[in-house]
């Protein structure tokens, strides 16, 4: 990575991605408490890979990101709350931050997957708009923040990854999980749409669970 920031760890990018995501999806409870941040990092839906970070690990990561000015701390009620500072520190528009957040949370994705997965963070008009912002991130004079991965055999599209954790290994290629299998394109598109709808429902359910848990804690309920 050629930006002024040091390479970030997986948990550091996960924390930043969660903060960007929750800023849009659970705005009423943002900035997040440590408990909410841990829950977001360990969320089993819309995450790749799924993590099991402890409170202590997330707190240490928060402190590290604070030292880089990528995260800011505030006092909210009886607990500390945390918000990201990505747009200001990296001098990025909100559209680019939405794309980076999705890549940090879900791993490498195609243009179509990114457009679907960032819908709640920023609604891109079309795939060409997603591509335009990725090209800008890849051509930043201060250092590329994303890279296009080689196309795997049998796949129809290239995938993109973020570079906040460093450059991809030389043999990087899309995994079978994301490589569309040979077959009818219409059927593949329908399956992708159905999976996207399921992901959105799962995300809404997780957001509701987090909101209810936060309210119960604030009200002192067990």
Backbone torsions as a table, in degrees:
resi	resn	phi	psi	omega
1	UNK	NA	134.2	-174.5
2	UNK	-108.1	7.6	175.1
3	UNK	-76.9	171.9	-178.6
4	UNK	-73.3	-14.7	179.4
5	UNK	-78.9	146.4	172.3
6	UNK	-72.4	161.2	177.3
7	UNK	-62.1	133.9	-178.1
8	UNK	-92.9	148.9	177.5
9	UNK	-76.6	169.0	177.8
10	UNK	-58.6	-44.9	-178.3
11	UNK	-68.1	-34.7	177.9
12	UNK	-64.5	-43.4	177.5
13	UNK	-69.1	-32.6	178.3
14	UNK	-65.4	-43.5	179.1
15	UNK	-61.0	-46.1	179.1
16	UNK	-63.1	-43.0	179.5
17	UNK	-61.9	-41.3	179.1
18	UNK	-63.1	-44.0	-178.7
19	UNK	-63.6	-41.5	177.5
20	UNK	-64.3	-45.3	-178.9
21	UNK	-60.9	-52.1	-174.6
22	UNK	-69.1	-23.6	175.4
23	UNK	-57.9	-32.3	-178.0
24	UNK	-97.2	-35.7	-172.2
25	UNK	-89.8	-27.4	177.0
26	UNK	-133.6	58.7	-174.4
27	UNK	-58.4	-27.5	-177.5
28	UNK	-71.6	-18.7	178.7
29	UNK	-114.4	14.2	178.7
30	UNK	-100.3	140.8	-1.1
31	UNK	-59.3	158.8	-173.1
32	UNK	-91.6	147.0	169.7
33	UNK	-76.7	168.1	178.1
34	UNK	-61.6	-41.3	179.9
35	UNK	-60.3	-44.1	-180.0
36	UNK	-67.0	-36.2	179.7
37	UNK	-67.3	-42.1	177.2
38	UNK	-61.7	-44.9	179.4
39	UNK	-60.6	-40.0	179.2
40	UNK	-67.1	-37.2	179.0
41	UNK	-67.3	-36.4	-176.6
42	UNK	-94.9	6.6	-180.0
43	UNK	-54.4	137.9	-176.4
44	UNK	-90.1	-14.7	177.0
45	UNK	-103.9	149.4	176.7
46	UNK	58.9	31.3	179.2
47	UNK	-134.2	136.0	175.4
48	UNK	-149.0	110.6	2.2
49	UNK	-82.8	164.6	173.2
50	UNK	-77.8	133.9	-177.3
51	UNK	-112.6	166.5	173.7
52	UNK	-134.6	60.8	-177.8
53	UNK	-75.4	142.8	177.9
54	UNK	-87.4	166.3	176.5
55	UNK	-57.5	-43.0	-178.0
56	UNK	-64.4	-40.2	179.7
57	UNK	-65.3	-42.3	179.6
58	UNK	-68.5	-38.8	178.2
59	UNK	-62.9	-42.0	178.0
60	UNK	-63.8	-37.3	178.2
61	UNK	-67.5	-40.6	176.5
62	UNK	-58.6	-45.4	-179.8
63	UNK	-62.7	-39.0	178.9
64	UNK	-65.1	-44.4	-179.6
65	UNK	-68.2	-31.7	174.9
66	UNK	-63.3	-39.3	-179.5
67	UNK	-66.5	-22.4	177.9
68	UNK	-96.3	2.7	-179.1
69	UNK	66.0	13.4	179.4
70	UNK	-82.9	-10.8	-178.6
71	UNK	-139.6	141.8	178.2
72	UNK	-121.6	145.9	-176.8
73	UNK	-109.7	140.9	177.0
74	UNK	-141.2	158.5	179.7
75	UNK	-96.5	118.4	-179.7
76	UNK	-126.2	103.5	-178.6
77	UNK	69.0	-123.4	-176.6
78	UNK	-96.0	-2.8	-176.4
79	UNK	-133.9	161.4	175.3
80	UNK	-79.3	148.1	178.5
81	UNK	-127.3	155.1	-172.8
82	UNK	-130.5	141.7	178.5
83	UNK	-135.8	153.1	179.2
84	UNK	-83.7	160.3	179.5
85	UNK	-132.1	32.1	-171.8
86	UNK	-65.0	-46.9	-176.5
87	UNK	-57.7	-44.3	-176.8
88	UNK	-71.5	-47.2	-175.8
89	UNK	-67.1	-42.0	-178.0
90	UNK	-92.8	-1.7	179.1
91	UNK	54.2	55.5	-177.4
92	UNK	-120.4	147.9	173.3
93	UNK	-73.7	161.8	-176.8
94	UNK	-60.7	-32.0	179.7
95	UNK	-62.8	-43.8	-179.9
96	UNK	-67.3	-38.3	178.4
97	UNK	-63.6	-38.7	177.9
98	UNK	-61.2	-42.7	179.1
99	UNK	-65.8	-44.3	178.4
100	UNK	-61.5	-41.6	-179.6
101	UNK	-61.1	-43.7	179.4
102	UNK	-63.8	-40.8	178.3
103	UNK	-67.0	-35.3	178.7
104	UNK	-70.4	-32.6	-176.8
105	UNK	-86.0	-35.5	-170.3
106	UNK	-116.9	-3.4	-178.5
107	UNK	81.1	-172.9	-177.6
108	UNK	-56.5	140.9	-177.7
109	UNK	-145.7	158.2	174.8
110	UNK	-81.1	171.0	178.1
111	UNK	-59.3	-43.5	-179.6
112	UNK	-64.5	-41.3	178.5
113	UNK	-64.8	-40.1	179.3
114	UNK	-64.1	-40.6	179.7
115	UNK	-62.4	-41.3	179.1
116	UNK	-68.8	-45.7	-172.7
117	UNK	-75.4	-16.6	177.2
118	UNK	-99.3	6.5	-173.1
119	UNK	-56.2	-35.9	-178.1
120	UNK	-85.0	-11.6	178.6
121	UNK	-97.9	-41.4	174.2
122	UNK	-158.1	132.6	-179.0
123	UNK	-92.5	102.9	178.2
124	UNK	-77.1	140.0	-176.6
125	UNK	-63.4	-40.0	-179.7
126	UNK	-160.7	177.7	-177.6
127	UNK	-65.4	-32.5	-179.7
128	UNK	-63.3	-30.9	177.0
129	UNK	-68.6	-39.9	175.9
130	UNK	-60.8	-46.4	-178.9
131	UNK	-61.4	-40.4	-178.2
132	UNK	-61.9	-43.4	180.0
133	UNK	-70.1	-35.1	176.9
134	UNK	-65.9	-40.3	178.8
135	UNK	-62.7	-38.1	177.8
136	UNK	-65.5	-41.9	178.7
137	UNK	-65.0	-33.0	-178.7
138	UNK	-77.3	-20.3	-175.5
139	UNK	-111.3	19.0	-179.3
140	UNK	-62.3	130.8	180.0
141	UNK	-58.3	-31.8	-178.8
142	UNK	-79.4	-6.1	-179.5
143	UNK	133.2	136.0	-179.5
144	UNK	-63.7	140.4	177.8
145	UNK	-109.3	-11.5	176.1
146	UNK	-139.2	161.2	177.0
147	UNK	-145.4	147.7	176.7
148	UNK	-89.9	127.7	-177.6
149	UNK	-85.5	154.8	176.2
150	UNK	-60.2	145.9	179.7
151	UNK	-76.5	132.1	-179.8
152	UNK	-80.0	153.1	176.8
153	UNK	-56.3	131.7	178.4
154	UNK	87.8	-9.9	179.9
155	UNK	-87.6	151.9	-178.2
156	UNK	-93.2	-24.3	-175.1
157	UNK	-134.9	154.0	171.8
158	UNK	-79.2	155.7	174.4
159	UNK	-111.3	158.7	178.9
160	UNK	-116.1	149.7	175.7
161	UNK	-134.6	157.6	176.1
162	UNK	-84.7	158.8	-179.0
163	UNK	-114.6	16.5	-179.6
164	UNK	-67.7	-17.5	176.7
165	UNK	-105.7	13.0	179.7
166	UNK	109.1	175.6	-178.0
167	UNK	-72.9	152.2	178.0
168	UNK	-69.9	153.5	176.8
169	UNK	-64.4	156.1	-175.6
170	UNK	-56.9	-30.7	-176.7
171	UNK	-97.5	21.9	-178.1
172	UNK	-60.7	134.9	176.1
173	UNK	-156.3	152.0	-179.9
174	UNK	-58.1	141.2	178.6
175	UNK	-76.4	164.1	179.7
176	UNK	-61.6	-26.4	-178.9
177	UNK	-60.4	-33.5	-177.5
178	UNK	-103.3	-6.8	-177.6
179	UNK	-83.0	116.3	179.9
180	UNK	-62.8	130.6	179.1
181	UNK	-74.1	157.8	176.4
182	UNK	-59.8	147.8	179.4
183	UNK	151.5	-169.0	-175.9
184	UNK	-71.0	128.4	-176.1
185	UNK	-68.1	-36.4	179.6
186	UNK	-63.5	-44.5	179.4
187	UNK	-63.0	-40.2	178.8
188	UNK	-62.6	-42.3	179.3
189	UNK	-63.1	-41.7	179.6
190	UNK	-63.6	-41.9	179.6
191	UNK	-64.3	-42.0	179.0
192	UNK	-60.8	-42.3	-179.9
193	UNK	-64.0	-42.4	179.2
194	UNK	-63.7	-42.5	178.4
195	UNK	-62.7	-38.7	179.3
196	UNK	-63.6	-41.1	179.0
197	UNK	-63.4	-41.1	178.3
198	UNK	-63.5	-41.5	179.1
199	UNK	-61.6	-42.4	-179.8
200	UNK	-63.1	-40.8	178.3
201	UNK	-64.8	-40.9	178.9
202	UNK	-64.1	-40.1	179.5
203	UNK	-65.0	-41.8	179.6
204	UNK	-63.9	-38.7	178.6
205	UNK	-64.7	-44.2	178.8
206	UNK	-63.4	-39.0	179.4
207	UNK	-64.5	-40.5	178.4
208	UNK	-65.0	-41.2	179.0
209	UNK	-61.7	-42.3	-179.9
210	UNK	-64.6	-42.7	179.9
211	UNK	-62.5	-45.0	179.7
212	UNK	-63.7	-42.8	179.8
213	UNK	-62.3	-41.9	179.0
214	UNK	-64.4	-43.1	179.5
215	UNK	-63.0	-41.0	179.7
216	UNK	-64.5	-40.3	178.8
217	UNK	-64.6	-42.5	-178.7
218	UNK	-67.0	-30.1	178.9
219	UNK	-86.1	-3.9	178.4
220	UNK	79.2	19.0	179.9
221	UNK	-86.1	146.1	179.7
222	UNK	-79.9	NA	NA
